[in-house]
């Protein structure tokens, strides 16, 4: 009789663990995992792997400055995802779309009031980059 009680308790606990949402990944953690080796801790394109690249990685702290003071969120997400390529400079950046697919989708306004389901990890990484702007 006691064994049945334990079995039920363990099964119930396993069910709760399965229903627990995965911990939210932060944009900072994603940046550390995927970007810092080339773009550097500060985002200025001076990471340890940058020296071995044909083109210096972009200074991610100046994205808004290069865009008239406005951070182009949708364009940044498109470059990270691999949807937008910009000549030789962008061809050295890996497409991170597949790596950022885990987790829920969130709706992002992508222009003219259009709301597009977007991986939350992609949004988190782009928001982190927005925070690096000088």
C-alpha positions, -999 to +999 in steps of 0.1 A: +000+000+000+028+024+009+046+016-024+015+027-044+015+060-025+052+067-033+047+058-070+018+082-073+037+109-055+067+105-078+045+104-109+028+136-097+061+153-091+074+143-125+042+158-141+048+191-123+084+192-134+073+185-170+048+214-168+073+239-154+082+264-180+118+265-191+138+293-175+138+325-195+171+331-214+184+366-212+197+387-241+229+391-221+234+353-218+226+348-255+252+375-264+278+358-242+270+325-259+269+336-295+284+370-300+312+379-275+339+359-292+338+381-323+321+414-311+338+415-277+324+420-243+318+457-250+302+450-284+328+471-302+341+443-326+372+435-306+365+399-294+392+373-292+382+357-325+381+390-344+418+390-353+414+359-374+385+372-395+389+388-429+367+417-418+365+432-384+332+425-368+307+454-366+308+478-337+274+468-322+274+499-299+270+522-329+241+506-347+217+535-338+244+561-347+248+545-381+210+547-385+204+584-377+201+578-340+173+552-343+179+515-334+165+495-363+151+466-343+135+447-372+166+450-394+189+440-365+168+409-359+168+401-396+207+402-396+210+381-365+185+356-378+203+353-412+173+366-432+192+398-443+227+395-457+249+425-465+278+417-487+311+402-476+309+418-441+277+400-432+288+367-449+313+361-421+286+363-394+269+330-387+232+327-391+218+324-356+182+318-365+181+281-358+200+285-325+175+311-313+143+291-321+139+275-287+114+291-264+080+308-270+071+331-298+062+367-291+044+392-313+067+420-326+056+450-347+075+446-379+062+477-397+029+493-407+012+478-377+020+442-387+025+419-357+048+390-365+054+359-343+091+360-335+112+338-313+115+354-278+153+346-278+158+366-310+139+395-295+159+393-262+192+394-280+182+424-301+169+442-270+203+436-254+220+451-284+197+481-281+210+485-246+246+486-258+240+517-279+262+548-271 
